Amino acid sequence: MQNPKSSSLRLDSIDVFRAVTMFLMIFVNDFWTLQGVPKWMEHSKGADDAMGLSDVVFPGFLFIVGLSLPFAIANRKSKGDSNATILRHIAERTFALLLMGIYLVNLENAVDSGMVISKYVWEILVVIAFFLIWNVYPENPEKKSLYTGLKIGGYILLTVMAAVYKGGNPENPSWMETHWYGILGLIGWSYLLCAVCYLFAGDRLPLIIAAWLFFVLFNLADFAGILDFLDPVKQYVWIVGSGSMPAFTMAGVVASVMYRLYTKASAVRNSYLFILLALGVVALLYGFGTRPFWGISKIRATPAWVGICSGISFIAFAFMFWLVDIKGKKSWAAVIRPAGTATLTCYLVPYIWYAFITLVHIELPMDLRTGMIGLLKSALFSLLVIVVTGLINRIGIKLKI
């Protein structure tokens, strides 16, 4: 059996899975520009007992965050980082994700008439500030002061954007609020909880599974009313998504730890494939088993949604593992590779594009934004964003937190 603390283990399927998921995320996020999108592809309403393709993508991304965690932390430990150093890094990443998430979620409530600049200019400047702060600058001692200045400039720009922000009701605009922290914020909270769990549990599988089950059962207990006695503190201190978000991430950690406990032998890899499929089936059974009680809903983060999306993630990753790591078929994903290696950059590029086309009044004819033609347009847009991400990476623009 291979030393589970070894950092040499690597799964190419994780990067490919991340790239595919990022492609889908940009794709479904572009649906707001379309008409006639099939109902099974859209987000379902909170009151509905239903789930569309758009409701599966984000859980898959959280699952991938968990897949990457054990490898990232083990790599830092192999370089000699102490637990205290790693904890500081976890805190810094969490802070970055929460800060970006709060700004982007407030964009949704910005009042154009209440600010001294257009909310679309505000959007572009905020994303530019993100790039200034978290860009990967070259290791050049002679330009270190310049890069430090750019980062400080980014924080100053964010401060100014916060100062001029107005949101909510145009007659009585409010300042920035945390709201639901946005997509990046949800990732940040889930990352924090699961990274700390793995840092102290390591590759001890029973502890990792216990942490996963804790989040799953916390979500179930909340819906069952068992945690009602905690209502007085719920608005102040609570697990994000009532445990649903870290449950997805911890499921990914479970999948990675199981792999790290085995060698790279072909026979063992095949066994691992079946373990993933078995976990997927168990999660699906849990999801469909709890559906009669609270239905499937992403908005409400019901236990059925947690179980079904976790099952889909396990099975989807099993397929990627079989295709990429066992069969060695990964050249097909070369075109979307930047989405798997520069994911944050890829996620932010559309914000600049949407703001720009709104400012200059660029709009495609409705015929190109309806039905199957519209879906093709969104798929091509997603691919274009990924290609642009790859191009700007080559000139030294790439975010990393």
MOCORDA-V946060 format. One record per residue. N is the residue number from 1. SS is DSSP state (@ for helix, = for strand, . for the rest). PHI is phi in radians with two decimals (999 if undefined). PSI is psi in whole degrees, -180 to 180 (none if undefined). Layout:
((N | SS | PHI | PSI) (N | SS | PHI | PSI))
This chain:
((1 | . | 999 | 135) (2 | . | -1.29 | 146) (3 | . | -1.02 | 118) (4 | . | -1.13 | -17) (5 | . | -1.49 | -3) (6 | . | -1.12 | 136) (7 | . | -1.69 | 2) (8 | . | -1.37 | -18) (9 | . | -1.12 | 140) (10 | . | -2.68 | 139) (11 | . | -2.02 | 112) (12 | @ | -1.10 | -27) (13 | @ | -1.10 | -25) (14 | @ | -1.14 | -47) (15 | @ | -1.13 | -39) (16 | @ | -1.20 | -43) (17 | @ | -1.06 | -42) (18 | @ | -1.11 | -41) (19 | @ | -1.12 | -45) (20 | @ | -1.11 | -43) (21 | @ | -1.14 | -39) (22 | @ | -1.16 | -39) (23 | @ | -1.01 | -46) (24 | @ | -1.15 | -36) (25 | @ | -1.13 | -45) (26 | @ | -1.14 | -39) (27 | @ | -1.04 | -54) (28 | @ | -1.27 | -28) (29 | @ | -1.20 | -16) (30 | @ | -1.56 | -3) (31 | @ | -1.09 | -23) (32 | @ | -1.12 | -18) (33 | @ | -1.52 | -4) (34 | . | -1.91 | 167) (35 | = | -2.26 | 153) (36 | . | 1.29 | 28) (37 | . | -1.29 | 132) (38 | . | -0.96 | 139) (39 | @ | -1.03 | -34) (40 | @ | -1.23 | -10) (41 | @ | -1.73 | -17) (42 | . | -1.52 | 171) (43 | . | -1.21 | 137) (44 | . | -1.46 | 153) (45 | . | -1.25 | 153) (46 | . | -1.01 | -36) (47 | . | -1.41 | -14) (48 | . | -1.42 | 147) (49 | . | -1.61 | 78) (50 | . | -2.80 | 164) (51 | . | -2.66 | 128) (52 | . | -1.84 | 175) (53 | . | -0.94 | -41) (54 | @ | -1.09 | -24) (55 | @ | -1.43 | -9) (56 | @ | -1.70 | -24) (57 | @ | -1.16 | -48) (58 | @ | -1.12 | -44) (59 | @ | -0.98 | -38) (60 | @ | -1.09 | -38) (61 | @ | -1.18 | -42) (62 | @ | -1.07 | -38) (63 | @ | -1.05 | -41) (64 | @ | -1.20 | -35) (65 | @ | -0.98 | -43) (66 | @ | -1.17 | -38) (67 | @ | -1.03 | -38) (68 | @ | -1.40 | -26) (69 | @ | -0.96 | -53) (70 | @ | -1.04 | -38) (71 | @ | -1.17 | -42) (72 | @ | -1.16 | -45) (73 | @ | -1.23 | -40) (74 | @ | -1.10 | -36) (75 | @ | -1.12 | -41) (76 | @ | -1.15 | -40) (77 | @ | -1.15 | -36) (78 | @ | -1.15 | -23) (79 | . | -1.55 | 2) (80 | . | 1.67 | 7) (81 | . | -1.18 | 136) (82 | . | -1.42 | 168) (83 | @ | -1.06 | -36) (84 | @ | -1.13 | -41) (85 | @ | -1.13 | -43) (86 | @ | -1.17 | -39) (87 | @ | -1.07 | -40) (88 | @ | -1.12 | -40) (89 | @ | -1.12 | -41) (90 | @ | -1.07 | -43) (91 | @ | -1.12 | -40) (92 | @ | -1.14 | -43) (93 | @ | -1.14 | -41) (94 | @ | -1.09 | -45) (95 | @ | -1.02 | -45) (96 | @ | -1.08 | -46) (97 | @ | -1.14 | -41) (98 | @ | -1.17 | -42) (99 | @ | -1.11 | -48) (100 | @ | -1.11 | -41) (101 | @ | -1.07 | -41) (102 | @ | -1.15 | -43) (103 | @ | -1.10 | -45) (104 | @ | -1.24 | -34) (105 | @ | -1.26 | -29) (106 | @ | -1.27 | -22) (107 | @ | -1.02 | -36) (108 | . | -1.08 | -27) (109 | . | -1.89 | 9) (110 | = | -1.14 | 141) (111 | . | -1.83 | 110) (112 | @ | -1.03 | -41) (113 | @ | -1.28 | -15) (114 | @ | -1.60 | -8) (115 | . | -1.89 | 159) (116 | . | -1.33 | -13) (117 | . | -2.25 | 160) (118 | . | -1.07 | 144) (119 | @ | -1.11 | -22) (120 | @ | -1.36 | -34) (121 | @ | -1.16 | -42) (122 | @ | -0.99 | -44) (123 | @ | -1.05 | -47) (124 | @ | -1.11 | -44) (125 | @ | -1.15 | -36) (126 | @ | -1.11 | -46) (127 | @ | -1.15 | -38) (128 | @ | -1.05 | -41) (129 | @ | -1.08 | -41) (130 | @ | -1.00 | -45) (131 | @ | -1.14 | -39) (132 | @ | -1.10 | -40) (133 | @ | -1.35 | -46) (134 | @ | -1.94 | 17) (135 | = | -1.19 | 149) (136 | . | -1.50 | 101) (137 | . | -1.49 | 149) (138 | . | -1.08 | 153) (139 | . | -1.39 | 86) (140 | . | -2.32 | 102) (141 | @ | -0.98 | -33) (142 | @ | -1.20 | -24) (143 | @ | -1.93 | 12) (144 | @ | -1.05 | -41) (145 | @ | -1.14 | -35) (146 | @ | -1.11 | -47) (147 | @ | -1.14 | -38) (148 | @ | -1.10 | -40) (149 | @ | -1.11 | -39) (150 | @ | -1.13 | -41) (151 | @ | -1.13 | -45) (152 | @ | -1.09 | -40) (153 | @ | -1.06 | -37) (154 | @ | -1.10 | -44) (155 | @ | -1.16 | -38) (156 | @ | -1.10 | -42) (157 | @ | -1.09 | -42) (158 | @ | -1.11 | -38) (159 | @ | -1.11 | -43) (160 | @ | -1.11 | -42) (161 | @ | -1.13 | -34) (162 | @ | -1.20 | -38) (163 | @ | -1.16 | -35) (164 | @ | -1.60 | -4) (165 | . | -1.21 | 139) (166 | . | -2.40 | 137) (167 | = | -2.50 | 173) (168 | = | 1.50 | -128) (169 | . | -1.42 | 125) (170 | . | -1.00 | -33) (171 | . | -1.32 | -29) (172 | . | -2.44 | 69) (173 | = | -1.15 | 149) (174 | = | -1.98 | 171) (175 | . | -1.57 | -178) (176 | . | -1.11 | 141) (177 | . | -2.30 | 165) (178 | . | -1.31 | -29) (179 | . | 0.89 | -124) (180 | . | -1.85 | 16) (181 | . | 1.29 | -7) (182 | @ | 1.29 | 171) (183 | @ | -1.01 | -47) (184 | @ | -1.14 | -35) (185 | @ | -1.16 | -41) (186 | @ | -1.09 | -40) (187 | @ | -1.09 | -41) (188 | @ | -1.06 | -48) (189 | @ | -1.13 | -42) (190 | @ | -1.14 | -42) (191 | @ | -1.06 | -45) (192 | @ | -1.01 | -52) (193 | @ | -1.10 | -46) (194 | @ | -1.34 | -32) (195 | @ | -1.16 | -42) (196 | @ | -1.14 | -41) (197 | @ | -1.00 | -48) (198 | @ | -1.23 | -36) (199 | @ | -0.98 | -41) (200 | @ | -1.64 | -24) (201 | @ | -1.53 | -28) (202 | . | 1.09 | -146) (203 | . | -1.60 | 25) (204 | . | -1.42 | 99) (205 | @ | -0.98 | -43) (206 | @ | -0.99 | -39) (207 | @ | -1.22 | -38) (208 | @ | -1.15 | -44) (209 | @ | -1.13 | -38) (210 | @ | -1.09 | -40) (211 | @ | -1.14 | -42) (212 | @ | -1.06 | -49) (213 | @ | -1.13 | -32) (214 | @ | -1.06 | -47) (215 | @ | -1.17 | -41) (216 | @ | -1.09 | -47) (217 | @ | -1.29 | -29) (218 | @ | -1.09 | -44) (219 | @ | -1.08 | -45) (220 | @ | -1.11 | -43) (221 | @ | -1.13 | -36) (222 | @ | -1.11 | -44) (223 | @ | -1.24 | -29) (224 | @ | -1.38 | -6) (225 | . | 1.50 | 4) (226 | . | -1.18 | -27) (227 | . | -1.73 | 14) (228 | @ | -1.05 | -28) (229 | @ | -1.16 | -13) (230 | @ | -1.65 | 6) (231 | @ | -0.93 | -38) (232 | @ | -1.05 | -28) (233 | @ | -1.80 | -6) (234 | @ | -1.04 | -36) (235 | . | -1.34 | -11) (236 | . | -1.85 | -45) (237 | . | -2.37 | 120) (238 | . | -2.78 | 156) (239 | . | -1.36 | 131) (240 | @ | -0.95 | 132) (241 | @ | 1.14 | 24) (242 | @ | 0.90 | 39) (243 | @ | 1.62 | -13) (244 | @ | -1.16 | -45) (245 | @ | -1.14 | -52) (246 | @ | -1.16 | -22) (247 | @ | -1.12 | -42) (248 | @ | -1.10 | -46) (249 | @ | -1.14 | -42) (250 | @ | -1.19 | -29) (251 | @ | -1.08 | -40) (252 | @ | -1.13 | -38) (253 | @ | -1.08 | -43) (254 | @ | -1.01 | -46) (255 | @ | -1.07 | -42) (256 | @ | -1.22 | -43) (257 | @ | -1.10 | -39) (258 | @ | -1.05 | -40) (259 | @ | -1.18 | -42) (260 | @ | -1.15 | -18) (261 | . | -1.52 | -1) (262 | . | -2.07 | 163) (263 | . | -1.42 | -179) (264 | . | -1.62 | 12) (265 | . | -1.03 | 143) (266 | @ | -1.01 | -44) (267 | @ | -1.11 | -41) (268 | @ | -1.18 | -37) (269 | @ | -1.09 | -40) (270 | @ | -1.13 | -38) (271 | @ | -1.12 | -41) (272 | @ | -1.09 | -38) (273 | @ | -1.02 | -44) (274 | @ | -1.24 | -31) (275 | @ | -1.11 | -44) (276 | @ | -1.05 | -44) (277 | @ | -1.12 | -40) (278 | @ | -1.12 | -42) (279 | @ | -1.09 | -38) (280 | @ | -1.10 | -44) (281 | @ | -1.13 | -43) (282 | @ | -1.06 | -44) (283 | @ | -1.12 | -40) (284 | @ | -1.13 | -41) (285 | @ | -1.08 | -41) (286 | @ | -1.10 | -44) (287 | @ | -1.09 | -50) (288 | @ | -1.23 | -27) (289 | @ | -1.23 | -31) (290 | @ | -1.63 | -8) (291 | @ | -1.02 | -41) (292 | @ | -1.05 | -21) (293 | @ | -1.49 | -46) (294 | @ | -2.28 | 2) (295 | . | 1.29 | 179) (296 | . | -1.78 | 124) (297 | . | -2.73 | 123) (298 | . | -1.23 | -43) (299 | . | -1.01 | -41) (300 | . | -1.58 | -7) (301 | . | 0.93 | 53) (302 | . | -1.27 | 157) (303 | @ | -0.97 | -36) (304 | @ | -1.10 | -41) (305 | @ | -1.11 | -42) (306 | @ | -1.07 | -48) (307 | @ | -1.17 | -47) (308 | @ | -1.16 | -44) (309 | @ | -1.21 | -34) (310 | @ | -1.12 | -43) (311 | @ | -1.08 | -43) (312 | @ | -1.08 | -41) (313 | @ | -1.12 | -45) (314 | @ | -1.03 | -46) (315 | @ | -1.23 | -39) (316 | @ | -1.11 | -41) (317 | @ | -1.19 | -37) (318 | @ | -1.02 | -42) (319 | @ | -1.13 | -44) (320 | @ | -1.11 | -40) (321 | @ | -1.09 | -43) (322 | @ | -1.12 | -46) (323 | @ | -1.23 | -46) (324 | @ | -1.57 | -49) (325 | @ | -1.55 | -31) (326 | @ | -1.56 | -49) (327 | . | -1.51 | -15) (328 | . | 1.25 | 21) (329 | . | -1.63 | 97) (330 | . | -2.37 | -5) (331 | @ | -1.11 | -28) (332 | @ | -1.09 | -23) (333 | @ | -1.63 | 5) (334 | @ | -1.02 | -38) (335 | @ | -1.18 | -27) (336 | @ | -1.83 | 11) (337 | @ | -0.94 | -42) (338 | @ | -0.98 | -28) (339 | @ | -1.20 | -22) (340 | @ | -1.65 | -19) (341 | @ | -1.97 | -20) (342 | . | -2.28 | 55) (343 | @ | -1.10 | -43) (344 | @ | -1.14 | -42) (345 | @ | -1.01 | -46) (346 | @ | -1.07 | -38) (347 | @ | -1.20 | -34) (348 | @ | -1.51 | -25) (349 | @ | -0.94 | -45) (350 | @ | -1.03 | -30) (351 | @ | -1.05 | -42) (352 | @ | -1.17 | -42) (353 | @ | -1.13 | -48) (354 | @ | -1.08 | -42) (355 | @ | -1.13 | -42) (356 | @ | -1.10 | -49) (357 | @ | -1.19 | -27) (358 | @ | -1.23 | -41) (359 | @ | -1.14 | -38) (360 | . | -1.71 | 6) (361 | . | 1.06 | 46) (362 | . | -1.65 | 128) (363 | . | -2.61 | 128) (364 | . | -1.24 | 152) (365 | . | -1.01 | 148) (366 | @ | -1.05 | -29) (367 | @ | -1.06 | -29) (368 | @ | -1.58 | 1) (369 | @ | -2.19 | 26) (370 | = | -2.27 | 138) (371 | @ | 1.06 | -142) (372 | @ | -1.11 | -36) (373 | @ | -1.13 | -39) (374 | @ | -1.12 | -42) (375 | @ | -1.09 | -40) (376 | @ | -1.11 | -41) (377 | @ | -1.03 | -45) (378 | @ | -1.17 | -37) (379 | @ | -1.14 | -42) (380 | @ | -1.17 | -37) (381 | @ | -1.08 | -45) (382 | @ | -1.04 | -44) (383 | @ | -1.13 | -40) (384 | @ | -1.10 | -42) (385 | @ | -1.04 | -42) (386 | @ | -1.17 | -42) (387 | @ | -1.11 | -44) (388 | @ | -1.07 | -40) (389 | @ | -1.02 | -45) (390 | @ | -1.08 | -39) (391 | @ | -1.19 | -45) (392 | @ | -1.27 | -24) (393 | @ | -1.07 | -37) (394 | @ | -1.17 | -25) (395 | . | -1.72 | 14) (396 | . | 1.62 | 19) (397 | . | -1.93 | 107) (398 | . | -2.75 | 123) (399 | = | -1.44 | 144) (400 | . | -2.64 | 131) (401 | . | -2.12 | none))
